[in-house]
Amino acid sequence: MSFPVIDFDERYRAISARDTRFDGQFVTAVRSTGIYCRPSCPARTPKPQNVTFYPTSAAAHEAGYRACKRCLPEAAPGSPAWDLRGDTAARAMRLIADGVVEREGVPGLAARLGYSSRHLTRLLSSELGAGPLALARAHRAHTARMLLVGTDMPVSDVAFSAGFASIRQCNDTIREVFGLTPGELRARRPAVRSGAGAAELVPGMIDLVLPYRGPLDAAGVFSWMAARAVAGVEEASATSFSRHLRMPGGPVWFEVRQDAAERLHLRASVTRLGDLAPLVSTVRRLFDLDADPLAVDEALSVHPEVAPLVARTPGIRVPGAADPHEMLIRAMIGQQITVVAARTALTALTAALGERTERGLLFPTMTAIAEHGHEVLRGPAARIRAVTGAAAALADGALRLTVGDDSTEQRAALLAMPGIGPWTADYVRMRVLGDPDILLPGDVALRAGAAASGLPGDPAPLTAWATRTAPWRSYLSAHLWRAAPVRPARTTTTKETA
């Protein structure tokens, strides 16, 4: 799936109008000043002959430009292209945001994508204007800026949280990218929040504001999380969601909450500072914060059957997954039973096999589920074998499931597993990869919502009709779930192959 190409004239019209919808989707480099800006920068629009557009800030860095001190393009929401596109460049960007380069280096990133390091560097340089090292460096600079202006963390902690190997490397990069020292960048931040809405932080806790493109149906995401929260691991309310999560450096805890000004705050505590940047990326995927809701809403609203649903819930989001392996297990256990029953089963599984930490409970490891899941899970023996078999395959690497997978290959690998059918495979792609173009025609609740909205209620005609909403069928699915006459506490009643 290709991301729509926007030509020079369209981009120039966007920066002339200071259109915030394009923030994060490209940057504008100005030869006469040597800086690059976000499209909505309030500075005077440069002459066309002085402008070069780049797909990423890393490409602008590589070309010798530094970030604008006025509009801070690194503070824009992430590009929706990396979910909309499924090519190698998009997969690489998702893995870079997930911290793969810091943990495994460029060879590890290249191996995950099926290329040599040299070929991957050539491919990304051609496609995005920068190689994997430069892209990772730009991501570290963005994280460092976010922490410097959003927290009171010492610069040394900021450096290692952002993924830099040393404080000096962080300082040099900040100066090169922003033309400011870390101290000068921090001094430019807005006044520190105070009053009733301010959170009381404890040592080791960070509190960040997460940028996003509005509108945002935050209430819908929190409601989704609350209906599926596993006791001991997750907690949710009408305006917040928190959970414990296992990351490479150890257990982490995070909370996302919405304040009275509709800002989203992330509070987090990590075991290893290097896990903070990947955690922020995980949370952004979980809440679908890099989506372009205006583009989605505009595309869906042209269809008379769907327009009322969009008007009722503008900015609807498709929740992502905190952990890909966990998501598969949750989806498999949720097959053919209600959401309430699935939550009960997952809570029992976690209580019996989860890892207890000082702060809470972690979802069970795949090894624990593979070895002991049959002692806890209830239901048809074939389904239990399927769940424990999938866990074993994930544990020993026979089945790979990551945010950087090729969508078609991931689906094929899942369908090859006993007990996994099309609904589960596609649901996992929707949640793990953030694929915006998934329809689940076998889902009973979705079909009920379709029928109530004047769309075909049977799988084949619904699938045929929905092709006109590509590449936004995941968001169509979210609207149809919401439109079900009596919103059922179940995700599907389709029968998966055992």
N, C-alpha and C positions, 0 to 999 in steps of 0.2 A: 504494500500500500504506500503510495507516494504522498508526500506533503504538498499541498498546492503551492505552486511556484508564484511568487509575487515579484513582478518585474520592477525595474528601477523607478518608473513613473508612479506606480502604485505606492511604493515605499516612500517616495518623495512627497506624495500627497499626504501620506500618513504623518510624516514629520512636520509638514507645513501646518497640518491641523492639530498637531500635538496630541495625536490620538493615543490614549492610554491603552487601548485594546492590543496594541502591538508591542507594548513593553515586554521585554524578555524574549521576543520572537526574532529580533535582529538588533544590531547596533549600528549607529551612524558615525563613521569616522570622518573627521574634517581635516583636510590636508593643511589648511591655512593656520590652524591652531594646534595640530598634533594631538587632539583629544578625540575620544569617542563618547557618544551619548546614547541614552535611551530615546525612543521615538518621541516621547512626550516632553522632552527637555524644554523648559521655559525660555531658554536662550534664543536669540534671534536665529531664524532659519538660515542656514548657510546657503551659498550659491550652489546650484547643481554641479557645476564643474569642480567644486572643491570637495564633493561628497563621494565616499565609497561606503557601500553597505556590506557588513559582514554578518554571517549567520551566528557567530558566537563571539563573546568578548575575548576568548583565547586567540581567535584569528586576528582581532584588532591588536592585541598585545604583540603577537608575532610580527605584525606589520609595523610595529614601532609606536603605536598610539598608547596614551594613558587615559584612565577613566576621568570623566568629567566630575569635578568637585561639587558642582551645583546639583546635578540630577542623580548622581551615584547610580549608574546603570546596573551595578552589581546587586543593588537592593531590589531589583524588579523580580516578580514571580518567575519561575522557570518556564522554559518554552514548552508549549503543548505538543510541539513536533515530536518529542521523543516518545510520546505515547501513540500519537497518530501514525507515525512512521514505524515500520517494522524491519527496516534494513539494518545493515551492519553498523552504520554510523549511529543510528538511534539506539541500538542495543548496547553499543560501546558507551554512549553517554549515560545510559541508565546504570551500567556497571561501574563507571567512573564515579558517579554520584553515590554509589553504594560502597565506595572505598576499596575497590578491588586493586587499583594501582598501588595504594599505600600498603596493602597487605601482601600482594603477590607480584607487584611490579608489572611492567609492560609485558614481559613474557607470559605472566599468568593471565592477563587480560586477553592477549592474543590467543592463547590456548583455549580459553573459554569460547572465543568466537570462531575458532577453527582456522586461524591464519598464523603465519610467522610474524614475529615482531616487526620485521622490515616491511612486509606487505601491508600490515595493519597501519603502520605509520604513513605509508604512501597513500593508502585508501582514505584515511581520515584527513590528511593534509589536503588532498584533492577535493574531498567532499565538504569539509568544515573549515578549511584554512589553517588548521593546526593539528599537530600530531598528538598522540595520547599523553605524552608527558606535559605538553603545553596545556592541554585540556584539563588534566588533573591539577596542574599548578593554578589555573584560573579558578577552578572549583575551590581550592584551598584558600585563595585570596578572597573569594566571596564569603566563605565560612568565617575567615578571620575578621573581615569587615563587620559581618553580622554580630559576632561575639564582642568586638570592640565597642560597637555603638549600642548593643543591646544588653550587655552585662557589665559587671564590675570585676570580672575575672582578671587576674594578673596577666600581663602580656606573655609571660612564660607559659601559663596554662592555655592561653589563646593559641599560641603557636602549636602546641602538641595536640590540642583539640581539633585544630584545623587540618592536621595531618602533616605539618612540616617536620622535617628531621631535626631542626635546631631552631633556636630563637633567632640566631643571626639570619638564617634563610628566610624566616618569616618577616623580619624587619626589612631585609633587602627587597623582598617581593612586594610588601606593602608600599614601600617608597617608589618602586618601579611602576607599579600598576596605578596607584592613586596619587603619586606625587606628594605624599604626606608621610610623616613618621606614624607609627602606631599611636603615639600619644596625641599627635595633632589630629588624627582621624577620630579618636575617642572624644576629643574636646569639641568636635563639631556635632556630637549627637544631641538629640532633643533633650529637654529637661527630664530628669528621672521621674517616673510615675510615683505618685504618693496619694494618700487618702484612703478612703474605704475600698476602692477597687484594687489597691496595690496588694500584691501577694507578699506574705512574710517568707523570706527565704532563709534556709538553714545553710550552714557551710557545706560546700560541695554541690549545691543546687543551682541550676541556671534557670532564667526566665526570659524567653524571647518572644517577640511578636512575629507571627508568620504572615508574610505578605500573600495576597491572593487577588485574583481578578473577580470583581463582583459582577452580578449578584451571587450570593452563596446560600444555598439551602442548608445551613448548619444544623437547624433543628431536625431536618430529615436524617442527616448523618448520625447525630447523637441518638435519635430514636432507633435507627438501625442497629447501632452498637449496643444500646440498652437491651434490645430484644434478644441479642445473641451473647451477652456478656457471660463468661465462664466465672463462676464464683471463686474468689481467691486469687484469680489472675487479673480480672478486669472489673472495673466499676464504671457505671455511666449514669448520667442524669440528663435533664433537659438541656443543659448548657455545658456539660463536661464529659470527658472520657479519660480514664487512666488505666494503665496496665503495667504488668511486669513482663520483661522480654529478655530472652537470652541473646547476647551478641558475642562476637569473637573475643572481646576483652573481658567478658563476664556479664553478670546480670545488670540490667538497667531498669529504671522505673521512669515513666513519663506520664504527664497529664496534659491534655489539650482542653482549654476552656474558652468560652466566649464571654467577653465583657459587655457592659452596657453600650459601648460604642461599636459593637459588632466586630471588634478585633479578636483575632484568635491568638491566644498565648500558649506557648509550650513551656512547661516546667519539666525539668528532667534531672535525674541523678544517674551518673554512669560510673562503672567500675574503672574503666580505662578511658582517659581523655580522648584517645584516638577514635573511640566509638561515637563521639558526639555528632560529627558531621554525617556519617551514615545514618544515625538515628534521625536527624532532621529530615534527610531524604526519605526515610521510611515513613515518617509521620506525614510528610507532604503527599506521598503516594496513598497512604491510608485514607486521607481526607480529600484526595483528588484535587489538590490545591493548585496544580499547574494547568488545569483545564481552562479552556477559553469559553466561558458560559454564554457570552453574547453570540459567538459564532454558532454554538450548538443550538441555542434557543432560536436564533434567526432561521437556521436551516430547517428545524423541526416545525416551526410555526407556519411555514408555507403550506402545510397539509391541514386542511380544515378539521380533520378528525383529531389531530394532535394539538392544534393551536390552543384550545381551551385548557389542556393539561399543562402546557408551558406557561400560560397566563396564570394558572393557579399556583404553580411551583416554579418560578424562574430560578435559574442557577442550580438546578438539580445536579447532584454529584453521584458518581458510582464509587462506593467505598472500595479501597484497595485491601491489601493484606499486610499484616505486620510481619509475618514469616511465611514464606512459600510452602515449606514442608507442613507446617501446622495447618495452612489453608487447605491442603489436599485432604488431610485427615478429617478436618471439620466438614468438608464437603461430602466425603464418603459416609461419614456417620450420619449426616443430615439427609441422605437419600431416603425417600419414601416415608419419612416421618415428619412431624411438625417441628417448627423452630423450637418450641418449648421442650418437646421430647429430646431433640438433639442437644439443647443446652443442658438438660438434666444428665444425659449420657456423657457429655463432654466434662461436665463438672465432676461426675463420679470417677471418670478416667483420670482426671487431673488430681483429684484428691488422693487417689490410690497410687499413682505413678509419677506425679509431678515432683519437681525438685523444690524443696523448701529453702528459702533464703532468710536473711535477717529481716527483710522488709515484707516478704510475701511469698507467693507461689508461682513457679514457672511451669508452663505447659510441658508435658512429658517429652523426653527426647524420643527420637525415632527408634533408637535401640531399645528403650524401655517398653515402647508400645509393641515392637516386634516380638520381644521376649515374653512379655507378661500381659499384653492386651487381651488375650483370650480368657484370662482369669477375671477380667473386670467387665468387658463388653457383654451386652446382652442382645439377643435377636437371632436371626437366621445364621446358622453356622457358616454358610457361604459368604455372607457379608463380613463376618468377623475374620474369616481367612483372608478376604480381600483387603481389609484394613491392615491387618498385621503383615500381610505380604507386601503391601505398598510401603509400609513403614520400614520393613527390612530392606527393600530395594533402595529407599532413600538413604538408609543408614550406611549401606555398603557401597553406595555410589552407582549401583546398577541403573537407577533412575535419577536423572538430574532434573532439578526444578529450581530455576533462578529467575530474577527479574530481567535478566539479559538474554533469555532463551529466544530462539526463533519461534514465532507463534505456530507455524505449521508443524515444525518438528516437535514442539512440545505437545501439541494435540495428538500427533501420531504416537508418541512415546506413552502418553497416558492411556490412549485407547488400547494399546498393546497389553496393558496390565489387566489381570482378571478382576472383574467387579467394577471396572470404570467404563462407563458409557458416554455417549455424546454430551448429555447434560452436564455431568461432572467435569469432563474435559474442558468444555466451553466455559463453564462457570469459573473454573480455576484460571483460565486465560483472562477472563474479564477481571478477576480480582488480583491475580499475581502480576500479569503483564500490563494491566491498565489498558487493555485493548478496547478502544472506544466503539468497535463495530461488531459486537457479539449480540446475537438474538438467541433466546432460549425458547423455541417454539413448543417444546414438550412440557413447559412449566405451567401447571394448572392455574396458579394465581395470575401469571402474566396473560394467559389466554382469557381469563375472566375479565381482566382489566381491558383487554383489547375489545372483547365483545361489548362491554359497557361503554366503550368510546366510539362505537360504530365501525370498528375494524373486524376483519374476519376472526372468528374464535377458534377455528381449526388450524392445526399446525401448517399444513401445506399452503393454503391460501394466505395465511398470516405471513409465512416466510416470503412468499412471492410479493405481497404488498410491501413488506418492510424493506425490500431492496431499494426503494426510492428514497429511504432515509439514510442510506450509507453516505459517509462512514461513521454515522452516529447511532448505530443500532443499540449499543449498550445504554445510551441515554434514553432512547425510546423504551427499552426494557424497563428502566427505572421508573419512567412515567407510567407505564402500563401496570407495574406492580402497585404503584401508588393509587391507580384508578380502579383497582379491584373493588367491587361493590361493598363487600365486607372484608376489610384487609385481613387476610388469614394469617395465622401464625405458622406458616409453612413456606418453604422455598420451592418445593416441587413434590409431585407424587409420581413422577415418571419412574418407570421400572428400568433399572440399569442391569446390564448383562452380568450375571454372577460368574 
